Amino acid sequence: MLFPPRTDCPRQRVVVTGAGIVTALGVGWRVNADGFRIGRAAFRPVTLFDVSRQRVKTAGEIALPSSLPPTRLSPRTQRRLNRASRLLLWATAESWNQAGWEPDGPVAQVLGTTNCGAESGESYYRRSLKSPPGHHGQPTQALGHQAQRQALDVAEAIGFDGSITLISNACASGSNAIGHAWELVRSGRVERVLAGGYDALSQIAFSGFDSLQVLSPTVCRPFGRQRDGLTLGEGAGMLALEPLDRARQRGAEILGELIGYGSATDCHHLTQPHPDGVAALASMTEACARAEINPESINYINAHGTGTPLNDAAEARAINRWAGAGAASLPVSSTKGSIGHLLGAAGAVEAVICLMVLREQWLPPEPWIETVDPVCAFPVVREPRDTRVNVVLSNSFGFGGANASLLFRRWP
């Protein structure tokens, strides 16, 4: 569905009235906030599929509850939900309930993902290889593999309808989805948007990253001098976005304001970022320009920081150039050392973390770093810290040179 432009509507302020999060730290705001605040790592041996032939055998695998949040789904439909749908449903239910929305009008969904329902696709493939091939349940598996299935499952479970937009832009997908949703609300095209991202662990993604030898055989240490790779994780993050005027009219609690979004592509390499982080610099610069603020106004950066040698160095150089002399006093950390790299869900989950930082006034540390890479002109947060935070920047960078940055401001 294409949204017609609104030429009669001034640019609106966009606020977050609901946030949902599911990571290896647990389900929900509180357990995640408590874990990120102290820098707790939540990695465990992979049990979802066979990793005996892989170099690395751990990930940020989630211990999902056996039940689901209250839904309108029949027991039979609930049993058919794949892992991706369950992750997304938990995050969406939390954000929906926190926002206090009712299914009394259209609600748009803008979602980012890279794996979609890969679990269903892998199941379909294995069944098709059987001799004789198994056909029972194959249509359900084929449908579950498609990205729109998870969005439809969520809409049916809660009972709302509205447009669905899916963005698959590598590891920037979740941030791109939130940024696109911000555009929709800001321009007056829609009034309520559920925006975020999700990705469940899959054997094909895990094996692929392991074959590229980018998974850490030790521990994920973003911006650490001894860093040797990333750790994969899974999860979902969802934000409920609406215009400030609407939130005020209905007396909603406001978690924070989304004030800027920037995106850029460097077209440098399929998997490697430009060494100087040119597109990262461009996305951060654009986000600030649209928010009409300077880097000096930003109190913390939740970095993309995967723990790979090339990515972290490129991002550090981009931050150094972007912040200039102010980099020396700008706290930076990556929360991927706690929960892993969530691929298409990373930017969405990290957006929720930024709201936690703004609401509760602390910075998430990276206590596992022994020595910070000297390329970092900025201080990397390594110990739990309470501090005054008003504006935060979240970076998400992906394969193919996809870069996205989001700016959030604390609500008084």
C-alpha positions in Angstrom: 0.0 0.0 0.0 1.4 3.4 -0.9 0.7 6.3 1.5 -0.3 9.5 -0.2 1.6 12.6 0.8 0.0 15.0 3.2 0.8 18.6 2.0 -1.7 20.1 4.4 -0.1 18.7 7.6 3.0 20.3 9.3 5.8 18.0 10.5 4.7 16.4 13.7 6.7 15.4 16.7 6.9 11.6 17.1 6.9 9.9 20.5 7.2 6.4 21.8 4.4 5.3 24.1 5.2 1.6 24.2 8.3 -0.6 23.9 8.7 -4.4 23.9 11.9 -6.4 24.0 12.9 -10.1 23.9 16.6 -11.1 24.1 18.7 -13.8 25.6 18.6 -11.8 28.9 14.8 -12.5 29.1 11.4 -11.4 28.1 10.3 -7.8 28.9 11.7 -4.4 29.9 12.7 -5.1 33.5 14.8 -8.2 33.2 16.6 -6.8 30.2 17.2 -3.4 31.8 18.7 -5.0 34.9 21.0 -7.1 32.7 22.2 -4.3 30.4 22.8 -2.0 33.4 25.5 -4.3 34.8 26.7 -5.6 31.4 25.6 -9.2 32.0 26.4 -11.6 29.1 23.7 -14.1 28.2 25.4 -16.7 26.0 24.8 -20.4 26.1 25.4 -23.5 24.1 23.1 -23.7 21.0 20.3 -26.3 21.4 18.0 -25.3 18.6 20.0 -27.2 15.9 23.1 -29.3 15.5 26.3 -27.3 15.8 28.7 -30.2 16.3 30.4 -29.5 13.0 30.8 -25.7 13.6 33.8 -23.9 14.9 31.7 -22.0 17.4 28.9 -23.6 19.5 27.5 -20.8 21.6 25.0 -18.0 20.9 22.5 -15.6 22.5 19.8 -18.3 22.4 16.6 -17.3 24.2 14.8 -19.4 26.8 11.3 -18.6 25.5 8.3 -19.2 27.8 6.3 -22.3 26.9 3.1 -20.2 26.9 2.2 -17.1 24.9 0.8 -13.7 26.0 -3.0 -13.6 25.9 -4.1 -13.7 22.2 -7.1 -14.1 20.0 -5.5 -17.1 18.3 -7.0 -20.5 18.4 -5.0 -23.2 20.2 -4.4 -24.9 16.8 -3.0 -21.6 15.3 -0.8 -21.0 18.4 0.7 -24.5 18.0 1.6 -23.6 14.4 3.5 -20.4 15.2 7.2 -20.6 14.5 9.9 -19.2 16.7 10.1 -15.9 14.8 6.4 -15.3 15.3 6.6 -16.1 19.0 9.5 -13.7 19.5 7.7 -10.9 17.6 4.4 -11.6 19.5 6.0 -11.3 22.9 7.7 -7.9 22.0 4.5 -6.6 20.3 2.2 -7.5 23.1 4.4 -5.7 25.6 4.6 -2.5 23.5 0.9 -2.6 22.7 -0.1 -3.0 26.3 2.3 -0.3 27.5 0.9 2.1 24.9 -2.6 1.3 26.0 -3.9 1.1 22.4 -7.2 -0.5 21.4 -7.9 -2.3 18.1 -10.4 0.4 17.2 -8.7 1.7 14.0 -5.9 1.0 11.6 -2.4 0.3 13.0 0.5 0.1 10.5 3.3 -2.3 11.0 6.9 -1.5 9.8 9.2 -4.4 10.5 12.8 -5.3 9.8 14.1 -8.8 9.5 16.8 -10.8 7.7 15.9 -14.4 8.5 12.1 -14.1 8.3 10.7 -17.5 9.3 13.9 -19.4 8.5 13.0 -22.2 10.9 9.9 -23.0 8.8 11.9 -22.9 5.6 14.6 -25.2 7.0 11.8 -27.6 8.2 10.3 -27.6 4.7 13.6 -28.3 3.1 14.4 -31.3 5.4 11.0 -32.8 4.9 11.3 -32.5 1.1 14.5 -34.5 1.2 12.9 -37.5 2.9 12.4 -40.5 0.8 9.5 -40.7 0.2 9.2 -36.9 0.7 6.8 -35.9 3.5 3.9 -33.7 2.4 2.0 -33.3 5.6 2.2 -29.8 7.0 4.4 -28.5 4.1 2.0 -25.7 3.1 2.1 -24.4 6.7 5.9 -24.5 6.6 6.1 -22.7 3.3 3.8 -19.9 4.5 5.7 -19.6 7.8 8.9 -19.0 6.0 7.6 -15.8 4.4 8.2 -12.5 6.2 4.7 -11.2 6.1 3.5 -14.3 8.0 5.0 -13.1 11.3 3.3 -9.7 10.8 0.0 -11.3 10.0 0.3 -13.6 13.0 0.8 -10.6 15.3 -2.2 -8.6 13.8 -4.4 -11.6 14.2 -3.3 -12.4 17.7 -4.0 -8.8 18.9 -6.9 -8.1 16.7 -6.0 -5.1 14.7 -5.6 -4.4 11.0 -3.6 -2.0 8.9 -0.8 -1.8 6.3 2.4 -4.0 6.6 5.8 -2.8 5.4 8.7 -5.2 5.5 12.4 -4.0 5.3 15.2 -6.4 4.8 18.4 -4.3 4.6 20.9 -6.6 6.4 21.7 -5.6 9.9 20.3 -2.1 9.5 16.8 -3.5 9.0 15.4 -2.8 12.4 16.7 0.8 12.5 15.5 1.4 8.9 12.0 0.1 9.9 11.8 2.5 12.9 13.1 5.4 10.7 10.6 4.7 8.0 7.8 4.6 10.6 9.0 7.9 12.0 8.6 9.4 8.5 5.1 8.0 8.2 3.9 9.5 11.6 5.9 12.7 11.2 4.4 13.5 7.8 0.8 12.8 9.1 0.3 9.7 6.8 -0.6 7.4 9.7 -1.3 8.0 13.4 -0.3 4.7 15.0 2.7 2.5 13.9 4.2 -0.6 15.4 7.8 -0.5 14.3 10.7 -2.8 15.1 12.5 -5.9 14.1 12.8 -9.6 14.8 15.1 -12.5 13.9 15.3 -16.0 15.4 18.4 -18.1 15.3 18.6 -20.4 12.3 21.0 -23.1 11.2 21.6 -21.5 7.8 22.5 -18.1 9.2 24.6 -19.6 12.0 26.5 -21.9 9.7 27.0 -19.1 7.1 28.5 -16.7 9.6 30.7 -19.5 11.0 31.9 -20.5 7.6 32.9 -16.8 7.0 34.9 -17.2 10.3 33.5 -14.0 11.7 32.1 -15.7 14.8 34.2 -15.3 17.9 35.7 -18.5 19.3 36.3 -16.7 22.6 34.1 -13.8 23.8 32.5 -10.9 21.9 34.4 -7.7 22.7 33.2 -4.7 20.7 36.0 -2.1 20.5 38.3 -4.3 22.4 41.9 -4.5 21.2 41.8 -8.3 21.3 38.4 -8.6 19.6 38.2 -11.6 17.3 34.6 -11.7 16.0 30.9 -11.5 16.8 28.5 -13.7 18.6 25.1 -14.4 17.1 21.9 -13.9 19.0 18.2 -13.7 18.5 15.4 -11.5 19.6 12.8 -8.9 18.9 12.2 -5.2 19.7 9.0 -3.2 19.0 8.1 0.4 19.5 4.6 2.0 19.5 4.9 5.4 17.7 2.4 8.1 17.5 2.2 11.9 17.2 2.9 13.9 20.3 -0.5 15.7 20.2 -2.4 12.4 20.1 -0.4 10.9 23.0 -1.1 14.0 25.0 -4.8 14.0 24.2 -5.3 10.5 25.5 -3.0 11.0 28.5 -0.5 8.4 27.5 2.8 7.8 29.3 5.6 8.9 26.9 8.8 6.9 27.0 10.9 9.1 24.8 10.8 11.2 21.6 12.3 10.0 18.3 13.8 13.2 16.9 16.1 12.1 14.0 16.9 9.4 11.4 19.6 9.1 8.9 20.6 6.4 6.4 23.4 6.0 3.8 25.1 3.3 1.7 28.8 3.2 1.0 28.7 0.7 -2.0 32.2 -0.4 -0.9 32.0 -4.2 -0.5 29.5 -7.0 0.0 30.6 -7.8 3.6 33.2 -5.3 4.6 32.5 -1.6 5.6 34.4 1.2 4.0 37.6 1.5 6.2 36.9 5.1 6.9 33.2 4.6 7.7 32.1 7.1 5.1 28.5 6.0 5.1 28.4 5.7 8.9 29.5 9.3 9.1 26.9 10.3 6.6 24.0 8.6 8.4 25.0 10.1 11.8 25.3 13.5 10.2 21.9 13.2 8.5 20.2 12.1 11.7 21.6 15.2 13.5 20.7 17.5 10.6 17.1 16.3 10.6 16.9 16.6 14.4 18.5 20.1 14.2 21.1 19.3 16.8 24.9 19.1 16.9 27.0 16.2 18.0 27.9 18.1 21.2 24.2 17.7 22.3 24.5 13.9 22.3 25.3 12.2 25.7 25.7 8.6 24.6 26.1 6.4 21.5 24.8 2.8 21.4 27.2 1.7 18.7 26.7 -1.0 16.2 30.0 -2.5 17.5 29.9 -6.1 16.4 33.3 -7.1 17.8 34.8 -7.8 14.3 38.1 -6.1 13.6 37.0 -4.3 10.4 33.6 -3.1 11.5 34.6 -1.7 14.9 37.6 0.2 13.4 35.5 1.7 10.6 32.7 2.8 13.1 35.3 4.2 15.5 36.9 6.3 12.7 33.4 7.6 11.7 32.6 8.6 15.3 35.9 10.3 15.7 35.4 12.4 12.6 31.7 13.1 13.3 32.2 14.1 17.0 35.6 15.9 16.4 37.1 17.3 19.6 33.9 16.3 21.5 34.7 12.6 21.0 37.0 12.7 24.0 34.1 13.1 26.4 31.4 11.1 24.5 30.6 7.8 26.1 30.1 4.9 23.7 29.3 1.2 24.1 27.9 -1.8 22.3 25.4 -4.1 23.9 26.1 -6.9 21.5 28.6 -8.2 24.0 25.6 -9.0 26.3 23.1 -10.5 23.8 25.0 -11.0 20.6 24.3 -9.7 17.1 20.5 -10.0 16.4 20.9 -9.2 12.7 17.6 -7.7 11.5 16.4 -7.2 15.1 19.6 -5.5 16.3 18.6 -1.9 15.6 15.1 -2.4 17.0 16.3 -4.0 20.2 19.0 -1.4 20.6 16.4 1.4 20.2 14.6 0.0 23.2 17.9 -0.1 25.1 18.3 3.6 24.3 14.9 4.3 25.8 16.0 2.4 28.9 19.1 4.6 29.1 16.9 7.8 28.8 14.3 6.6 31.2 16.5 5.2 33.9 19.7 7.4 33.5 22.5 4.8 33.3 24.9 3.7 30.6 25.3 0.0 29.6 28.9 -1.2 30.1 31.2 -3.6 28.4 33.1 -5.1 31.4 34.6 -8.0 29.3 37.0 -5.6 27.5 40.6 -5.7 28.8 42.1 -3.1 26.6 40.2 -0.6 24.3 41.4 -0.3 20.7 43.5 2.8 20.4 41.6 3.8 17.3 38.8 4.9 19.6 39.2 8.6 20.4 36.1 8.3 22.7 35.7 6.6 26.1 34.2 3.1 25.9 31.9 2.5 28.9 33.4 -0.5 30.7 31.8 -0.2 34.2 28.2 0.4 35.3 27.5 4.1 35.5 24.6 6.3 36.5 24.7 9.6 34.7 22.6 12.4 33.2 21.4 11.5 29.7 19.2 13.6 27.5 19.9 12.6 23.9 21.2 9.3 22.6 22.3 8.0 19.2 21.8 4.4 18.0 23.9 3.1 15.1 23.1 0.1 12.9 25.4 -0.9 10.0 25.0 -4.0 7.8 26.4 -6.0 4.9 26.4 -4.2 1.6 27.3 -0.9 3.2 23.8 -0.3 4.7 23.9 2.3 7.5 21.2 3.8 9.7 21.3 6.1 12.7 18.4 7.0 15.1 18.3 9.8 17.6 16.1 9.7 20.8 15.5 12.4 23.3 14.5 12.0 27.0 11.0 13.0 27.8 10.7 15.4 30.7 
